[in-house]
Amino acid sequence: MLSKRIIPCLDVKDGRTVKGVNFIDLKDAGDPVELAWQYAQQGADELVFLDITATHERRKTMIEMVKSVARQLNIPFTIGGGITTVQDAEALLNAGADKISINSAAVKNPELIEELARNFGVQFVVVAVDTKLVEGRNMVHLNGGRLITELETEDWIRKAEGLGAGEILLTSMDHDGTKQGFDCGLLNTITQMINIPVIASGGAGKVEHFIEVFEKTGVDAALAASVFHFGEIPIPDLKQKLKYHNIPVRL
């Protein structure tokens, strides 16, 4: 069985790592390059950097930061935010990123998923989906959760897989930052529905939440931010406890 991955997520705004609750009330959490190096040392399997204002403010992801991170890291990392063309993705790949994550741009132009998969391979393309329950239905949201779409989450994820997404990064906005646990019900539905890896995001607050999401759903990875940034859950401790529960991890 493949090892389950633990992925710290660094939301980047104006060159600093930030963290909020339900996508708002942002607090400074440190220098992203420094944090990335620390996580690699602690045993993180991968990292995700999201330039959380790039799409909203029409800014491109920071190439220089990617180069700095690539020089320091020996683990894969994904970059997202403001990527709207093959040229954007190519620039990030050339700067050292292992994968790119697209969200709003993919919804607005689904053919972008196909183009990226064709140019770089499906393993390079992560489709990030921000979902929120609206009147009993899981609906896709854009621009950091500021904009609701008419797309139902399950339908959109199926379509993204068909277009060439290599991985889904699924964030439950209802759970994000609350530390009440991952949305295991939705994650289980999605993992049974598609054949590509799913990264669970939104809601991690304690070690038990990671154990639960790996035991109750078919996710391949679990992503968190503040519990790692502020030292609430040390990654080596987390992995030892996962191993104790017979969850395969890379130590």
N, C-alpha and C positions, 0 to 999 in steps of 0.2 A: 504493500500500500504506500502511496506517495505521502511524504511528510506534509503535515498541515503547516501553513505559513503564518507567521506573526509579522504584521506590517504596521509600523508607525506611520502616521500621516501627518505631514507638516503643511498646514494651511499658511500660505505666504501672502503678506500684504505689505507693499512698499519695502520689500527686502527683509522683513522680519516675520518670524513665526508667530501666528496669533491663534487664539482659541476662543470660541463662544458657546452659547447654548441655543439650540434650534437656529443656528446660523446667524445669531445676532449677539450684541454685547461682547465685542471682541476684546481680549486681553493679550498683552505681549507675552510670548512664551520663549523668546530667545532667538539667537542667530541660527538660521536654518543649516548652514554649512557645518557649524560646530555641533549642532544637535545630530545631524546626519552621521558624523564621525563617531559620536558617542553611541548611537544606536547600533552601528556596525560592530563596534567593540563589544557591545552587550549581547550580541547574537541575534539581532533582527534579521529576518530572512530577506526582506525587501523593504524599500521605502517608497512612499508616494508623496510627491510635492504638488500641491494645488495652488496656483496663483488665483486666489478667490475673487479678486476684483478684475481679473483680466478681461473676462467676457463683458461684464457689466460696464466697465469703463473703457472698453475697446482697446485694451493694452495687450501687447504681445508678452508671452512668457519670457522671463529673464534669461537670456542665453549665457550671460556671464556667470550667473549663479550656477547654471547647469555645468559649465566648465569647471568651476571650483569644486562642486560636489563630485564630479567624475574623477578629478585628480585625487580625492581623498578616499573614495569608496571602493570596496572590493565586493559589494553585493549589488544586485540589480536595483534600479530605481526607475520610477515612472514619473512623467511630468504632465500636468494638465493645466488648462486655463488659457483661453484665448487662441486656441489652435483651430484655424478655420480652413487651411489649405494644405496640400501635399508639401508645399514649400516650407510652411511653418514646421511641419513634422520633420522634414529632412534637416532643417537647421538644428533642431533639438537633438536628432539622432547623431548628427555630425559633431555636436557639442559634447556628446557622451551619454545621453539618455538611453536606457535600454528599451523602454516602452513609452508610448504617449497615451494620454487619456483624453477622450473627447466626450462632451456632454451636450451642451446647447447647440453646438455646430452640427452635431450628428442628427439631432432632431430636426433642425431647420433644413439640413441638406443630407439626407440619408445616404446619397451616393458617395459622400465623403468616406464612409466606412469602407465601401467597395474599393475606392481609389487607393486608400491607405493600405488595405490588405493586399491589393494587387502590386503595389510598389514596394512594400517592405515585408510582407508576410503577415499572416493573421496573428502570430505570436507578438507582434509589435503593437497591436491595436486593442486598447482597453476602452470599452464603452462604459462611462460612468452614468448612473441613473439615480436621480434624486426623486424619491417617491414619498407621497403623503396621502393619508386616507381622507377622502372627500366624499361625504354622504355614502359611506360604505364601500367605496371603490378606491383602489390604489391608483393614484394619478401621477403622471410624470410632471415634475416642476423644473423650470429652467432658471438660469442667471442666479445661482446660489439660493434657489428656493423662492425667488421674488415673483416668479411668473408661472401660473398654472397653465398647463396645456390641455388639449382634449384627448390626449393619448392615455389609454390604460396601461399601467406598468407592465403587466404580463404580455400584452400584445406587442408593445414596443421592444421588449427584450427578445421575444421570439423573432421579430423582424431583424433586429440588430445581429443576432446570431446568423440568420440566413444571409445577411449582407457581407459577413466576414469578420465580425468581432471575434477576437481571440479570448476575451475575458470580459466579465461583467463586474463592475464595482458598484454594488447596490447599497445606497445610503437611505435608511429610513429617517426622514426628517422629524417624524413624531418621536423617535427615540434619540435622535442626535443630541449629544451633550447632556442628556438627562441622567446617565449612569444607572439606568434601570434595567439594562439588559438589551440584547439584540432582538430584532423582530423575527423570532424563530419561525413563526407561522408562515409569514411571507417568504422567508428565505428557503424554507423547506419546499414550498410550492414551486418556487423558481428553480431550485436545483433538480427537482424531479422532472421539470419541464424541458430543460435544455441540456446540451452535451458539452458545453464549454465551462471552464472554471468560473466560480463565483466568489468574490471577495465580500464578506459581510462587513458593513459599516454602520455606525450609529447606535450608541447606547451602552458601550462597554463601561462598567464602573468597578467591577471586581473580578478576581480570577474565576469565580464560579460562572460568570457570564461567558467566558471563553470556553470553559468546559462544556457548558450547556449548548452553545451554538455548534460545536463540533460533534457532540453526541446526538443532538436532536435534528440536525440538518446535514445536507451533503456539501456544505461550503468547503472550499479548498483553502481559504485563508480568512483571517479575521484582522480587521484594521481598527486602530484606535488612535486617539491623539492626546487629549489632556491627561489621561491616566498614566501615559508614558512621559509626557513633557514635564509634569510636575512630580514625577517620582513615586506616584501612588502604587504602581505595579511595576517592579523591576522585571525586565524581560527574562533574565536567567531564572528567577523564582517562578515566573509564569510557566516557562517551558518545563521545569522540573515537575510542577504540579500537573501539567497536561500529560507528561510521560507517566506519572504515577496513576493517572486515570486511563492508561493504555491508549492514549491519543498519540499517534506517531508524529514526532517533531525532531528537527535537527538540533542537536545540542552542541 
